[in-house]
Amino acid sequence: MNPLFSKFLIDVARKRIEAKQLKKQPVTRIQIEPVLNNIKVELSHAIRESIFIIIGVFSAGFGLKGFLLPNHFIDGGATGISLLLQNITSLSLSIVLVLVNIPFLILATQTIGKKFAMKSIVAIALLALAVHFIDYPIITEDKLLISIFGGFFLGLGIGMAMRGGSVIDGTEVLAIYLSRKLSLTIGDVLLLINIIIFSIGAYVLSIETALYAILTYLAAAKTVDFIVDGVEEYIGVTIISKEYEAIRIMLTEKLRRACTVYAGKGGFGKPGDKFDKEIIYIIITRLELARLQTEIDKVDKKAFIIMNVVKDLKGGMIKRKPLK
């Protein structure tokens, strides 16, 4: 008998014996509790994400049927393509929304993951049903109000769906995919896609409609940023100073902020100089940045400060001990 095949049979037999032994062992409370905790966490997150998606669907449906669709307006992205096709064909918007997003959802399974794609399929299907069956009231016929508030409610819907871990506009998936293949950022890809959509809209509908569509897109984009990033914008601040201990005390005692101190090594200086440095890292809101710079200058005007935007964070003392 082939020795490799013999080894394979022995491994299979050993695994079966181990499995039988595990079945015979009693399940203890210590083994059960982590599993129950994980189930509770998964369930609570699923409920919260579902609420976000449902709110997003109703909001986007209101923006589409209450503002954009009755007045033959368009937007950017997959929603804009759907509105454009609905205006030049006799197809229902609910059908067009699903058809346009199918290629993006297929791409999402390869680019992001199957779970994300499944949640997005559900979200887009719910949006199609909402647009088809819910009789939203037509709010106004003023073109400026339509472009701004239609974009606002549509952006609110897209942002809430993103908070729920899905999309109701699939062009973001295409942008992520192309940005990995080309030397372009996601924002550049989205801009190019929307330029094409607005150009076709100007040719098929009118230049005026395309210009209003740009306003709708800008209102939607800013609303999405607001919903996804939140009201407060957080800034990560890295401080390198010889007076690091005095700055640390100032941050923790005067500003009542938690900070992280980690070891670093400088790369500039004369031979024989000591390059070891203590580096301080702290996260604050943009509104608190001016006071932080003032307090640092009081301690060390020559401190080297690096600031960068933090998109998201969790835990810590960011909101529990605000500046006074």
VENQUIVEN-V751726 format. One record per residue. N is the residue number from 1. RES is the residue in one letter. OMEGA is omega in whole degrees, -180 to 180 (none if undefined). Layout:
N_RES_OMEGA + N_RES_OMEGA
This chain:
1_M_179 + 2_N_-178 + 3_P_179 + 4_L_179 + 5_F_177 + 6_S_179 + 7_K_179 + 8_F_180 + 9_L_179 + 10_I_179 + 11_D_179 + 12_V_180 + 13_A_180 + 14_R_180 + 15_K_179 + 16_R_178 + 17_I_179 + 18_E_179 + 19_A_178 + 20_K_179 + 21_Q_178 + 22_L_180 + 23_K_-179 + 24_K_-177 + 25_Q_179 + 26_P_178 + 27_V_-177 + 28_T_179 + 29_R_-180 + 30_I_179 + 31_Q_-176 + 32_I_-173 + 33_E_178 + 34_P_179 + 35_V_179 + 36_L_178 + 37_N_179 + 38_N_179 + 39_I_179 + 40_K_180 + 41_V_179 + 42_E_-178 + 43_L_-180 + 44_S_178 + 45_H_180 + 46_A_178 + 47_I_180 + 48_R_-180 + 49_E_178 + 50_S_178 + 51_I_178 + 52_F_-178 + 53_I_-180 + 54_I_177 + 55_I_179 + 56_G_-180 + 57_V_-179 + 58_F_180 + 59_S_179 + 60_A_177 + 61_G_178 + 62_F_178 + 63_G_-179 + 64_L_-174 + 65_K_180 + 66_G_-176 + 67_F_-167 + 68_L_-173 + 69_L_-178 + 70_P_-177 + 71_N_176 + 72_H_175 + 73_F_177 + 74_I_180 + 75_D_176 + 76_G_175 + 77_G_-179 + 78_A_177 + 79_T_178 + 80_G_177 + 81_I_-180 + 82_S_178 + 83_L_179 + 84_L_179 + 85_L_178 + 86_Q_-180 + 87_N_-175 + 88_I_176 + 89_T_179 + 90_S_-179 + 91_L_177 + 92_S_-179 + 93_L_-180 + 94_S_178 + 95_I_-178 + 96_V_179 + 97_L_-179 + 98_V_-177 + 99_L_-178 + 100_V_-175 + 101_N_-179 + 102_I_180 + 103_P_-180 + 104_F_180 + 105_L_175 + 106_I_178 + 107_L_-179 + 108_A_179 + 109_T_-180 + 110_Q_-173 + 111_T_-173 + 112_I_-180 + 113_G_-177 + 114_K_-179 + 115_K_177 + 116_F_-179 + 117_A_179 + 118_M_178 + 119_K_179 + 120_S_177 + 121_I_179 + 122_V_-178 + 123_A_-179 + 124_I_177 + 125_A_177 + 126_L_178 + 127_L_178 + 128_A_178 + 129_L_179 + 130_A_-180 + 131_V_-176 + 132_H_-170 + 133_F_-176 + 134_I_-179 + 135_D_179 + 136_Y_178 + 137_P_175 + 138_I_-170 + 139_I_-174 + 140_T_175 + 141_E_177 + 142_D_-172 + 143_K_-180 + 144_L_178 + 145_L_179 + 146_I_-177 + 147_S_-176 + 148_I_-175 + 149_F_172 + 150_G_176 + 151_G_-180 + 152_F_-178 + 153_F_176 + 154_L_177 + 155_G_176 + 156_L_179 + 157_G_180 + 158_I_-180 + 159_G_179 + 160_M_177 + 161_A_177 + 162_M_176 + 163_R_178 + 164_G_176 + 165_G_179 + 166_S_175 + 167_V_170 + 168_I_174 + 169_D_-169 + 170_G_-177 + 171_T_176 + 172_E_178 + 173_V_178 + 174_L_180 + 175_A_178 + 176_I_-179 + 177_Y_-178 + 178_L_179 + 179_S_177 + 180_R_-179 + 181_K_-176 + 182_L_178 + 183_S_-180 + 184_L_175 + 185_T_178 + 186_I_178 + 187_G_178 + 188_D_-180 + 189_V_178 + 190_L_179 + 191_L_180 + 192_L_179 + 193_I_-178 + 194_N_175 + 195_I_178 + 196_I_-179 + 197_I_-178 + 198_F_178 + 199_S_177 + 200_I_178 + 201_G_178 + 202_A_-179 + 203_Y_-174 + 204_V_-177 + 205_L_176 + 206_S_179 + 207_I_179 + 208_E_179 + 209_T_179 + 210_A_179 + 211_L_176 + 212_Y_178 + 213_A_177 + 214_I_175 + 215_L_178 + 216_T_-179 + 217_Y_180 + 218_L_178 + 219_A_180 + 220_A_-178 + 221_A_179 + 222_K_178 + 223_T_177 + 224_V_178 + 225_D_-179 + 226_F_-178 + 227_I_-175 + 228_V_-176 + 229_D_-180 + 230_G_-178 + 231_V_-177 + 232_E_174 + 233_E_-177 + 234_Y_-179 + 235_I_173 + 236_G_-175 + 237_V_175 + 238_T_-175 + 239_I_177 + 240_I_-175 + 241_S_174 + 242_K_-180 + 243_E_-175 + 244_Y_-178 + 245_E_177 + 246_A_178 + 247_I_178 + 248_R_179 + 249_I_179 + 250_M_-179 + 251_L_-174 + 252_T_-175 + 253_E_-177 + 254_K_-180 + 255_L_178 + 256_R_178 + 257_R_172 + 258_A_178 + 259_C_179 + 260_T_177 + 261_V_178 + 262_Y_-175 + 263_A_177 + 264_G_-180 + 265_K_180 + 266_G_-178 + 267_G_-177 + 268_F_179 + 269_G_-180 + 270_K_176 + 271_P_-179 + 272_G_177 + 273_D_178 + 274_K_-176 + 275_F_-179 + 276_D_-180 + 277_K_172 + 278_E_-175 + 279_I_-179 + 280_I_177 + 281_Y_-179 + 282_I_177 + 283_I_178 + 284_I_174 + 285_T_-178 + 286_R_-180 + 287_L_-178 + 288_E_-174 + 289_L_-178 + 290_A_-180 + 291_R_179 + 292_L_180 + 293_Q_178 + 294_T_-178 + 295_E_177 + 296_I_179 + 297_D_178 + 298_K_-178 + 299_V_-177 + 300_D_-180 + 301_K_-178 + 302_K_-180 + 303_A_178 + 304_F_-173 + 305_I_176 + 306_I_-179 + 307_M_176 + 308_N_-177 + 309_V_176 + 310_V_-175 + 311_K_-176 + 312_D_178 + 313_L_-179 + 314_K_177 + 315_G_179 + 316_G_-175 + 317_M_-176 + 318_I_-174 + 319_K_-176 + 320_R_-179 + 321_K_-179 + 322_P_177 + 323_L_-179 + 324_K_none
